[in-house]
Amino acid sequence: MQQATNTLEHQWLPFTANRDFKADPRLLVRGEGVYYWNHRGERLIDASSGLFCVAAGHGRREIAEAVHAQLLECDYAPHFQVASPLSFELASRVARITPEGLNRIFFANSGSEAVDSAIKIAQAYHLARGEGQRSRFVSRERAYHGVNIGGVSLSGMTKNRHAFPAVMPGVFHMRHTWLEENRFAKGQPETGAELAEDLKRAVDTFGGDTIAACFVEPIAGSTGVLVPPKGYLERLREICDQHGILLVFDEVICGFGRTGKAFAAQSFGVRPDMMTLAKALTNGAQPMGAVAVDERIYDTVVNAAPERSVELFHGYTYSGHPAACAAGIAVQDIYQREGLFERAAELAPYFQAAVFDLRDIPAVADIRGYGLLAGVELAPDGAPGVRGYDATKRLFARGMHIKFTGDSGIVSPPLVAERAHVDEICDILREVLSAY
């Protein structure tokens, strides 16, 4: 289906070079399995699971039929003082696979909203336990925690903050975990655990009793897949425990099987106090986010309030939307029935080996990866990001969708991918990137 250029003018696209896009649009009109089709009818392999969300593959009729049936039965139910039964069912299903104790689920509508909700829950928890002075937060350079003001404040990616100076005060950024000596390291790097001591520096500088929470992505995804050094997450957990700081894992990208287990917290053996979730929660079929909260945090906040009063003055019009919950339940059924987390773990070694085989390409400056997630970083050509943007367009023209951040391509195929799909992705990457 051809699109007239003038029909594109009214939309302001997010995270997009709008003028360049509208001169040469890249439109996706259909998806099935691990493939998209563009408006010219050409097939593209989806190397980034949409935006890391379509874990079960495109075109899942089970999800569409569940959403359709729910919209016909009850299209919307508010969740302020009333609720939809489906939201309790989905919360229960998610709680079955979260780390032990993180069994209270607060629903939002995106990863950005989940992060801002976790910020508020952390503040409410400390206030309820008589430590309302804990108003500071610790995050990390090169972090991405969404686009709301709270998430932007925590984020450490320069371009996402540059035009928005009115951020939340009291945020300390630790150093990121990429080190020169870990270039082309497979899996968790051997060196770099000492970078976790930046959290101790924040404690020593501001006082541990002023810090509410430390937010980190177990694997920093959007910045180009920075895998945590061995011992790094464990040390963050130790410091948080010593000073009463909540540890929050942003699992919006890592969650729901991407690392070979349900969550990266389980893959790395480190239990956080809260996790932010989204994306693969509904396979991208409906907007939805969530916070998985330790029951002790929930109990503290709820029991501190008078009977019959609102315990947490926070929520969204579409929290627990029935159609989104129907999608989430259908997705959980697929994950369990098809063993997709186990399939991801089985495919991961082949995937990682295939991606790391690209290291001989002259333009490839680094490769990092874990599970079914990898970052292929290109040597810059002039200003940072110029080559990555050019590669995005070239790869699309060659038949592949991939998300680049700056000069780093993020490879995260759907969990239903097979070895032949991995080969196809890596063959296209080799062909296109070798031209630089």
N, C-alpha and C positions, 0 to 999 in steps of 0.2 A: 504494500500500500504506500503510494507516494504521498508526501506531506508538502503542501505549499508553504514556503518560508514564512509568509505573512501570518500564518496561523500560530506561529511560535512566539510572536512578539509580546503577548500579554502576560506571560509567566516570567517571573524572576527566579531562575533556578538556583538552588543552594549549592555552595561549594563548587561552582562552575564558572568557567570563563565564558560568560553569557554571549558576548559579541562573537567570539570565535565559534562557539557551538551553533549559534543560529545561522552562521554562514555555511556550516557543514554539519548538520545535525546527526547525532547518533541515537536513533530511536529503537527501543526494544518493544516488540509488539506481541511476542508469544514466548512461553517457556515450557519445556518438558524435560524431565530428567536433569541432566547436567548441561543442557543447552538452552540458549536463547535464539530467537529469530529476529532480525531487524526489519525495518519498514520496507526494505527492498527484497525481503524473502530469503535473505542469506542467513545461514546457520552460524552461530558463534558458541564456542565452548565457554562455560561460565567458570573461570578460574578463581573467582572470589566469592562464590555462593551469594550472588547479589551484592550485598554489603555485609558479608559474613553471617547472613541470617538464614539462608535457604539450605539448612543442613540436610533435610530429607529429600532434596531435589524439587524441581519445579513441577507444577501441574498435578499436585496430589489431589485427586478427586475426593478422597476421604475427608480432607480438610474443607474443601469447598462445599461438599454436601452437608457437613456438620454446621457450617456457618449459615448456609441457606435455610436449613431446617430450623435453626434457632431464630433467625430473623423473622420467619413466618410465625413462630410460636410466641416469642417475646423479643421484640426488636431492641428494647432499651429498658434498663432498670437502674435507677439511681442507687448509690451505695452510701448515702448519708441517712442513717437511721433505718434504712431498709436495705435489702440486698437480693441478689439473684442466687439461687441454690448452686448454679454452676460455678460461681466464684469460690465457694467453699470446696467443691469437688476438685477444682484445679489446684487450689492451695494445698489440699491434701496430697494430690499426685506429685506436685513439685517437692513437697516436704519429704516424700519417700526417698528422694535421690540426693537431697542436699546433705552436707556433712552433719553428723549427729548433733542435735540440739538446735540447729538453725531451722526451726520448724514453724516459725510464724512468718507468714507471707503477706506483704503489703503491696497491693497492685497499683501500678502507674501505667503510663501509656508509651513510654520510650525509655531508653537507657539514660538520657539526659534527666528525665523526671525521676528515675530511680535514684540517681546520684543525689539530686537535690533533696529527695525524700530521706535518704540515708543521712545527709547532713543534719536535717531537722530531727530525725530520730535520735541521733547521737547527742544533740543538744538537750532534747527532752529527757533522755535517760540520765544524763549527769545532773540536770536540774532536779529530777525526781529523787536522786540519791544524795541531795544536799551539796553538790559540787558544781553549782551553776557558773562558777568562775572559769570553767573549762570552755573557753570560746575560741581557741586556736585550732587550726587544722594543719596537718603535714601531708604533702603530696610529693611529686617528683618532677624534675625536668623531663621533657619529652613525653609527658603523660597526656592522655586524652580522656576526659571525663564528661563529655557532652558539651552542649552549647547553651544551657541556661546559665544564669549569672553565677550560681554556686559551682557548677561544673567547670565553667570557664575560669573561675578563681582557682580551682584546684589544678586545672590543666597547665601543662608546661610546654606546650607547642606554641612557638612565638607567633606565628601567623594567626592562630585562633584567638590571641589576646591583644594583638597590636592595635586594632581599631576600637577596643572596648576598655577604656581605662577605669570605668566605674565598677570595679570588681569588689568582691567581698574582702574586707581587711583581715589580717591575722592569719595568713596562710604562709607557711614556710615550705620551700621547695628543696628537697634533697637532690643530690646529683643523680643523673640517669645512670644506667648500668652498662652502657656500651663502652668498652675499652679497646684500644688499638691492638693489644696483644691477643684479644679474643676474636679477631677477624677470622671468618670462616670456621669458627668453632661449631661443632655439631652438638645439638642438644644444649644442656646446661654448661656454660663455661666453667672451667676449673678455678679461675681467679675472679675476684671482684666482690667476694662476700663482705669485705671490709667497708664497702660503700654503705652498708646498712647502718654503720656507725654515725651517719649523718642524722639519723633519728635521735641518737644519743646527744649529738651536738645541739639539736633543737631543745631537748630536755634541759641540757646544761645552760643554754642561753636564756630560755624563757621560763623554765620551771615545768617539770612534768605535770604538775597539778593544774596547769593552764591549758593543756592540750586535750582536746576532746577525742580526736580520732586521727589515724593515719590511713590515708587512701592510697592504694596501689593497684595497678593491673598486675596480676600474677605474671603474665606475659604482656609487655607493653605492645599492643597490637597496631593501632592506627599510625604510630610513628615509624613503623617498619619492622615489627616483630623483634623486640629485645627480650631474649629469654633470660630469666634470672640466674645469676651465678649460683653455684652450689653453696648452700648455707646461708644465702642472702635472706630469703623469706623466713627461715627459721630464726635468724637473728632479729629481724623485725618483730616477730612474735614474742621473743624473750624480752625485748625492751618495752614493748607495749604492756606485757604482763607485770613487769617490774614497776611501772608508773601509772597503772590504771587507765591506759589509753586504749581505746577501741581500735581494732585492726579491721579495716574494710577492704575486701577484695572486689574490684570492678571486674566482673566476669561476663560483661556484655558480649565480648568477642570469644573469650575462652570457654564459656559455659556450654552445656548440652553436647558433650562428646568431642569437642574439637581437639582436646588433648589426649583422647583415648579413654578417659573416664568421664563421668557425668560433669565434673567440674575440675578446674585446674587445682583447686584447693586439695582435692583428693589425689591428683596426679603427683603433686609436690609434697603431700603429707603435712600440710600446714593448715590448721583450722582457724579461719577468721571469725570475727564476732558478727559480721554482716557481709552479705554479698549482694551486689547489684546485678540484675539480670535483664535481658531483653532479647532482641533479635531472634535467635533460634527457639525462643520460648513458644512462638507461634509459627515457626518456619517462615517468618516474614509475611504471612498471609493476612494478618491483622496487626495493627499497631498495639503493642503491649510491652510494659516493663514491670519489674517487680523488685522488691527488696526482701531477701531472706534474712530473718533476724533471729538471733539467739533468744530462746524462750526466757532467759533471765532478764534480758533487756525489755522484752514485752511485759513481763510480770512486774518489773520495777516501775515502768511508766504507767501501766494500767492500775496497779494497786495504790499508787500515790494519789490518785484522783478520788474525789468523793463519789459515792454511789450515785448512779444515774446521771453522771456528768460525762461530757466528752473528754476522753483522756488525751487525745492528740489532735490538735486543731490544724489538721492538714489533710489534703485529699484533692481529687480531681473529678470533674463532671463525669469522665469516662472511666474512672477506676472500676475494675472488675466488670467491664462491659460484657454483656452476655455473649455477643458474637465472638469477641476476642477469647473469652473463656472456652467457648465451644471449639474454636480453633486450637487453643492450647491443649485441651483434653485429647482431641484427635491426634495432635502431634505426639503427645506422650504415648498414646497407643502405638503409633508408628515406631517410635524409638524402641519401645519394649518388644513389639512383635517382630521387628526386623533386626533386632540386635545391633542397631546402628553405632552405638558407642563401642561395642566390641569389634565391629567391622572397621571402625576408624583406627582402633589400636592395631588391628591386623595389617591394615594397609600402610600405616605410618612409616615403618622402616623402608618400604619400597619407595614411597613418596619422597622421604627425606633424601635417600640415595640419589634419586632421579634429579631432584632440584640441585643438590650439591654437585652433581656432574656438570653443571653449568659454570662452575668456577673458572674454567679455562678460557671463557669468553673475555677478550680484553676489556670490554666496557663494564664488566661486572666487578665491583669493588669489594663486595662482601655478600655473604649468604648466612642467614640465621634461621633456625627453625626448631619446632617441637611438635610432635603429633601430626595433624593435618593442617599445619600452619607454618608458613615460611615467608621470609622477607628476602627479596633479591634486590640489592642496592647497586645502582649504577654510579659510575664515576661521573661527577657533574661536568656539564658542558657549558662553561660560562657561569651564569647565575644559578644558584641551587634551584632545582625543580624544573628547569627548562628541558633537560633530556627526559626526565620522567613524564612530563606532559606530552612530549613528542612521542615517546614510546607507547603511551596510552592510546593515542590516535592510530599509530602504526599497527599495534596489536589488534585493535578493533577492526581495522581494514583487512587484516589477515585472517580474522575469524575467531577472535578471543576477547572476552570481557575480563578485565583485571582492574583492580583499584590500586592506583599509585598515590602515595603521599610523598610529596617532594620527588626525590629520585629513587624511592624504594617502592618496588612492586610487591603487593601483599598477595601471596598465593594461598588460597584456602578453599579447595574444591568441596562440593557437597559430600557429605559422609557416605552417600550412595555411590560415589565414584568407584571405578574399577581401575586396574593397572593400565588398561588401554587408554583410559581418559587421562591418567597421569602422563603417559607417554605422549599423548597428543598435546597436552599443555606444554610440556617441556620441549617438544619438537618445535612448536610455534615460537616459544621464547628463544630458543637457540637461533632459529632462522632470523627473527627480527632483531634481536640484540646483537647478533654477529655483524650486522650491517653498520654498526657505529665504529 
